[in-house]
Amino acid sequence: MCVGIIGMGYVGLPLAVAFAEEGRDVVAVDVDPRKIDALRAGESYVEDIATARLAAVRDRIEASTRPEALAACDAVLICVPTPLTPNREPDLGPLLSATRGLTGVLRAGQLVVLESTTYPGTTRERLAPMLEESGLVAGRDFNLAFSPERVDPGRTDFTLRTTPKVVGGLTEACGDRAEALYGEVCDTIVRVSTPDAAELTKLLENIFRSVNIALVNELAMLADRMGIDIWEVVDAAATKPYGFMRFEPGPGMGGHCLPVDPFYLSWRAREFDMTTEFVELAGKVNQHMPYHCVARIEQLLNDASKPVRGSRIALLGVSYKPGVGDVRESPALKILTLLQGLGAELTYHDPHVAELPDLGLAGSGYDDALAGADLVVIVTAHPGVDHEGAVARVPLALDLRGVTRGAGARRAVLL
């Protein structure tokens, strides 16, 4: 059996390697020729996949920029980005483009599965009609399903194989085909009745985190005004053995899911004459956090009789989470942009991010980033970085992640 995958990013590449390791031939399609060149060379550009692991199955993976290569595949998985427009509305452009390319080569008997996170109804109302322009009927001539990706970059305790896989088919037979396919690379399959239910399942997972992060962030801002240590409060609340799940405050949300997915559901809800107030409020609170962090920076510098303009500010960590180099929707980017607008002299150290070309910044070594800094801001706490040492070396320090609390580096101001 041949498995085709459209989109060779954080989702598609691990799937390609997993199926190849199970002895399946894989056709990997992406519009980025640099990814195709890397795949052909057996060089991984995704942190979760070691180059040695990719190289070991390189002969089983045919990489191409052309969707025509998918014609011989028994199953095709669509794993392309589903971003937002500048107006924070769903941008299905990459998804529809990938589907349009597949429509031209779709053949009877194929299984098509969408993995990209999207609003309920996308598979049924957008993909199916477009694919049926081929003259084939979904659920009769070809199988169609939705199975949301659950990738958490950098995580090792839960992998593609050990994370339960949700599958919803357009028909029962479609679900059976998808379940059989994913059963080769996933230990546990969770069947739901429809693609719509599977689409909403993924959104619920991420909105749950978004709402709770927003809650603790809002309380962090209130605690700051009240002179209460929010970290002490979270620590104490987390001792309750039931009815409480720990979430920690921070500079905002980042990554390919949490800052984006809630807006897909709130947009879709308006078509049903409903406003998802919790969802939208959570998005508003989390989007505001970088502004709150910059206000804290201004306050710290002002208390030291320093203006933001001309002050040298060093950021430690600019990716959206520890241990990875992914900067998509990272709150550090907004913080840097705001500080640039205020005239700060900026530098950053991140062992996973060499440069930020959109901001005109290149990363510095740890010592160079801290040298002469008026203020150090811990935005993302990467393992192996000496955060306590940074606090001790720089006159002012703002710890947005709480990693220096209780460690003797008491000069750090916490979020």
PyMOL commands that set and color helices and strands:
alter all, ss='L'
color gray80, all
select helices_A, chain A and resi 12-21+33-41+51-56+58-60+67-72+93-103+122-134+172-182+195-226+230-237+261-270+277-303+331-341+357-359+366-370+387-393
alter helices_A, ss='H'
color red, helices_A
select strands_A, chain A and resi 2-6+25-29+61-64+75-78+111-114+143-146+165-169+189-192+312-316+345-349+355-356+361-362+375-378+396-399+412-414
alter strands_A, ss='S'
color yellow, strands_A
deselect
rebuild
show_as cartoon
